[in-house]
Amino acid sequence: MRRAPTILHLDMDAFYAAAEQAAKPSLRGKPVIVGGIGPRGVVATASYEARVFGVRSAMPTAQARRLCPNAAYLSPRFTLYRQVSDAVMELLRALSPLVEPLSLDEAFVDLEAGGVAPETAAARAVGERLRRDIRAVTGLTGSVGLAGAKMLAKIASEAAKPDGLVVIEPGTERELLGPMPVRTLPGVGPATAEALRRAGIHTVAETAEAGEAELVRLLGKAHGTGLYAMALGRDERPVVAERDAKSVSVEDTFEVDLTDRTRVRAEVLRLADRCVARLRGAGRSGRTVVLKVRNYDFSTLTRSETLRGPTDDPAVVREAAARLLETVDTTGGVRLLGVGVSGLADFTQEDLFAQLATEREAGERAAGGVGEPAGEAAAEPEAGEVPPRRWHPGLDVVHEEFGAGWVQGSGLGRVTVRFETPWSAPGRVRTFAVDDPALRPGEPLSLLGGPDQPSAPATRPKPASPADAAESAAGEEISRR
């Protein structure tokens, strides 16, 4: 435990929904829900206006619609979210070389490693300056927690929401944590909480009072010992700058269970291509291909195949995924499919499977096209065939006459579009045929610039430095909010 609150935890406020509100003037101040929009979809993020109605992350979208029927339900736009996230992480790395991203909208920062004085006033000044910089650069808000340990900094940022800053002074941890429910502590999920409840343990204070020996008896040595330390406010985990990904994967949940084997195979091949695109985008390769299948009854199974060496060849991953599918019975119906690659590396060995596949395809072409069964080959689009457009709510579009906009909804052969940009007033709504040649999908307009420079801001505020922090800390009242 540190003697000063120099571990910072940043958590952006309702990140996906807030980014959508910033990008769409007509949605500002209104309930916005981002996630899967189909009958089996799940809420990824709900704006604070939607949370008033009881909508929460991980809630089924169907339930959210019953609670808040008048909200805007939008599909995620990760291209936009990554742009904003990159800008925020750049601000964090200007504070310290030790930045530990947890997700697109959340990270720990070791301020001492960035030269910030181990004093409450200096740490608070950096946190306040960071919040101002985030708003200036992105237009969004983030909540900051400061403490002497990672666990406590995260608890502080949660208490600061939305758009606030909370400092937990070292020495006050047990007083603060005591009345909190035991689920507050990291690693306490439903099963652990239930085991503790049966033993009469409900709060963090009761967890500490139970003693290490009792917790070890209830939960096992590793979990019990760790939980006892957490209950006392002890957390010695360092901020780790590199959180190396162990795998890359993609998956899709289907609105209607897939029962046609040809369709299942086509979806697996499509997912394999998406997975490789993401793998290459990260500059990685991998040696183990993993197939995930969730059946109609929610039972889930995985199959994996380890290759001779790391690869980022789409043909290799497609073939391996298809082989894995042959070992799975899908006759009852498939609810979800996923393809992943693990055993990641930063290089690609020459892959014998790829060579064999290429040679075989060449041989099949020479032999007159002998290859996959006709039924399965028919599942692939014909060369030059344009797949039908799917106008998901929230999708960026461009119209030859009206310019940039986004899809509000579609159905019965029509698509409704609102034409506005992040820098305009709320725009007008127009309706088109779904196959209108003047309407096409577009790219997200960046929130980081203006109408003349959509890709980046003209100027950015100078990130808070240790010197700035020390100067602005002078005379500031030290208190815990």
Order of alpha helices (4+ residues) and beta strands (2+ residues): beta-alpha-beta-beta-alpha-alpha-beta-alpha-beta-beta-alpha-beta-alpha-beta-alpha-alpha-alpha-alpha-alpha-beta-alpha-beta-beta-alpha-beta-alpha-alpha-beta-beta-beta-beta-beta-alpha
